């Protein structure tokens, strides 16, 4: 008996360990699919000009496929091609010169369904430092981001390029290249002269680049016997013209390589080595794919290296009346500590409260930007000296808002707002959802009273609205919302009610310094535009230091799970759309047998492809008892107990959650015992092993699922089953399972080819 029991235990352990190894391997495969971050090639935007259209293109995710994704801007008249397109540094605006010589500046962050020389959409943001060169009739004039001349600055020249620091490189008719400084007007003539008759393009760099200007020179190469002259494109540094930086037969490859040459010195060592070793064959593949993916259109291409403007997406924070804490820089403790009459947390809190309006004098937002194929992820981190909400008030509090920005114009693709611990879903808004509205700049975000959790305020009305401010958690039980009025310790497990939120007003708004310059007419009090953007610290300052110090505050920021792994902001383990559960439990108390189970669980909406948008979850289950017991089996209309070598169970389970962690369930299960007897002429007789139908049982009760980022979701089903065994019409059941392979749609950053286009409305069906 003991040997048999041990064998059964070994069977159970082998099953569980084997399945766990499979799940672990699958998790590693998923992690391996992520694109590396901050590669110089990600920053390149291609601009194509063709009849009746402008095309913008960036590398698509996954980057290893070396494919482009596009944004099309229709141009009227459709038989004309615009003369020139110049992108701004951040790629959010473009100077467009139409075929008749008319110029306009487009706000690319907005949806644009078409443009013409006489009709261009109004902008939603300003770029006060942006300068565009506009060439017409042998002159180059400098224009601002509203298409207005800058101080009547026009120079006799045939082309120009503007560096990020404001210096302008002019090309003159006689081939001279002259750099003019913006403040002093000082002129510097470069040693290189443009060759006569050659096609050329001026390229300008960014701050921190190894080179400030480069040229693309296309001209005929050396003669070959019996063949026409080959045309080559050279990359030339006009400050060091003795030898070209590179020479290419394909002008698109030359243009791509020139942009990478700018970025080498600015990139971190790992990224720089990848840029330097990026083969010409890879660039040739990119160039070929650009041609193939845009056929049959004939387009003229130019390339720009863009860099996101962190100020542009910094949120306007909306606080409720009575908020005791405001975002501060970590050095604020140096001001609080001398004011405290004692060393307890209460003493520090009282000193902080006594500062009144000076509490926001050190307002700071810590920012970090990561680059992915097609998008940037801009992280905004907020540090608060105290969390004073119910429940669990504490010293040091950090919250964050992540904004994913599309590189094909700078529109916001996704907004991720942090909300407490692993039990709670984050408030998320995505333009990848069908029929979702575009995000309007500037961004607004509501701050939870005392606890400082965040929620997007997409319509700027100061109230949280399900489906408007969070469109990825649409079931009533599935979102956090904003809980200003929650006062109970278990408030994290309660369903959201509209009454939990307080309205926000103008007096509670705070923005970065100078926000009104970016967004003229911004309705934020002038004395509340005080927050400074600071670089997010990269390293832990201490692991065991005095709690009331800047070092401890910095460590609190840096050590957050979302800072270590930004993808954790998705929280796919909280209310997953799909998951695999493995569990053990007592399926049938009277038969005294344990069960190992595997279930595939998800919400109805996603399990059925949207056909059944029921606010509930569906589970398909399989159970197995690998050892023998007496089992009630249907034989000849009766249900006698017979010996079963092992038993299988299959069933369907429906879970109706009331909160984000708990609810009710109902299930129907059939069992199939492996018996060693059969019924012959009304008499039980020995039989070869075979599976028999063991009947149906009905289950109902309470379900509790506690999410965990790393340990699997712990789920309890506690309830009753009916009509499983003769003589025991109602029995107790208790099942414990762990959920793995949890998914909730998108859990990676970057833009894919099949993503919904955030710049265009969804096509209407018939």
C-alpha positions, 0 to 999 in steps of 0.5 A: 500500500505504501509503495502504491501511495508513493508511486501515486505521489511521484506521478503527481509530482512528475506531472506538475514539474513537467508542466511547470518546465513547459510554462517556464520555457514558454515564458523565456521564448516570449521574452526573447521576442522583444526588440532591443531598445535605443537602436539608432536605426529606430530614429530614422523617418523616411519621407516620400513625395509622390503624385497626390500623396506624402508618405512617412515611414519608419522601421516596424516591429519586430525589427529583425524583419527589416520592414517599413510601416507607413502613414499616408497624407493625401495631397490635392490636386492628386496629379501634383507632387509637393516640391519639398517636405522638411520634418521638425526635430521631434517629427511632430511638424513638417514644412510642406512646399506645394507645387505652386511654391506655397508653403504650409506647416502641418501639425503631424500629431493630428489626424490629417485626411487631406491637405492642399495649398489653400487648406491646412488643419490648424495646429494643436501645439507650438514648437517655439525653437523650431526653424524651417528653411524655405527656398524660393527664387534663389533665396532661403528664408527661415520660417517658424512652426507657424509658417511665419518668417523669423525676423525677415531672415532671408539669404541669397542661397540655393539650399539650407539645413538647420542644426538643432543648436540653431546654426544654419548651413547655406549652399550658394550658387558658386558652390560655397558652403557657409555656416551662420550662427543664430545669435551673433550672425558670425559666418564660417566658410567651410573648406568643401565646395559643391561640384558643378552639376551634381545633385546634392542634399544638405544634412544637419545634426543634433546636439552631441553628434560627432559631426554637425553637417553632412552632404549627400553628393550624387554624380557620375562615377568613373567611366567603364569600358563599353558601359555608361557612366555609373552614378554614385552617391557620396557622403561628405563631411564638409569640414573634412573633405579630403576623402568621402565618409562613404560612397554608394551605388544606391542613393537610398542606402547612402542616405540611411548610412549618412543618418547613422553616421550622425548618431554614432557618437551620441549613442551609448556604447552598446547601441553605437557598436551595433550602429557601426557594425550595421552592414550595408547589406542590411541597409540595402534590404531596407532600401529594397523593401521600401521600394517593394512595399510602396509599389507601384507608386513612384516616390522621391525619398529623403530621410530624417533622424527624429528625437521626441520632445519630452516637454510636449507629452508631460501631463497636466496633473489634476489634484482634488481639493484637499490634496495634502501632497505634491510631486517633489524632487528627491532633495526636498527632504533637505528642506523638510528635515530642519523644520521638523520638531522630532524624528518621527514620520508624524513630525516630518508630515506636520513639518511638510503640511506647515509649508503650505503653498511652498509644498509645490515649490520643488515640483519635479517630474522625472523623465526617461525615454526609450526608443522602440521600432516605430515608437518612443516610450516616455516615462514620467515619474512622480515622487511624493514625500508621503502617501496619506490616503486610506489605507496604509499611509506611508513615507515615500510614494512614487507613481508614474505615467507612461506615454507611447508616442508614434514616430510617424508624426508624434501622436500618442498611441497609448497612455499607461497610468499606474495604480497601486500594487499587483492586485489592481489593474492600471488605468490604460488608454490605447488608440489601437482599440477599434473606433478609439478617439485620437489623444488630444494634446496636452495630456491631462492626468487625474491624481488620486486624493492622498494615494496618488494613483493616476488616471488619464483624463482624455476629455479634460473634464476632470472626471473619470469615465469608463470607456473614455479615460480607460478603454482597455478595461471595459467590464464593470469589475475590471478597472480601478478608476479613481478612488478619492473617497475609499476609506476601507482597508480592503478598498483595493478589492471593491468594484469601482463606483462613480461616487468614489471620485471627486471632480477636479477644477482649474485650481487643482491643475499643475503643469511643467514650467513654460507649458503655456508656450507649447500650448497657448491658451492652456487653462492652468494657473500661471503660478501652477506652471512650476514643475521641472523635468528632471532626468530619471536616476539610473542607479540605486543610491543606497540599500540601507540608508536613513529613510528621510534622505534624498538617497532613500527617495531616489532608491524608492524610485529606481527600485520600482518594478516598472522602472526595472522592466517597463513592460510590467506596466501592462500588468497582463496578469491582472484580469488576463484575457487568457491564462492557463491554470494548473491546480490540485484539489478535492473534486469529490469528497465522498470518493476521497480523491485528489485531482490534478487539473489543467484549464484554459480560461479567458473572458467571453469577449476574447475567447469568442472573438467578440461574438459573445461580449458577456461580462464573465469568464469562460474556462475549459477544464481537464482533470486527472486522478492518476491512481485508483479508487472506488468510483460511482459509474453508470452501468445498466441504468444504475450507478454502482461503485466499481474500482477505477484505475484512474479517472478523467474529468472534462468540463466547462466553467463560467466565472462572473466576477463582482470585483477585480479579484472575486466573484461567483462560478458555475460549472458542469463536469463529466467524468470518465473512469478507467474501470476493470469490469463491464456489464454482461447480461446484468452481471458485472464481469472482468474486463480489459481496461477501458473508459466508461461514462461516470455521469455529470456533476454541477458545481457552484460557489465562490471564486477568488483570484489573487494576481501575482506578477512572478508567482502565478495567479493564485485562484481558489474555487470554494463551493458545492457540487450536486448529483455526483455520487449516490447518497450524497446529493450536495458535496463540498469542493475546494480547488486551488490552482495557479495561472500561467501564460497570462495574456491581456492583449498587447504587452510589448512596445513598438509599432507593428505592420498590422496595428490600427492606424492611429492617424486615420478613422476606422473604415466603415463597413457596408 
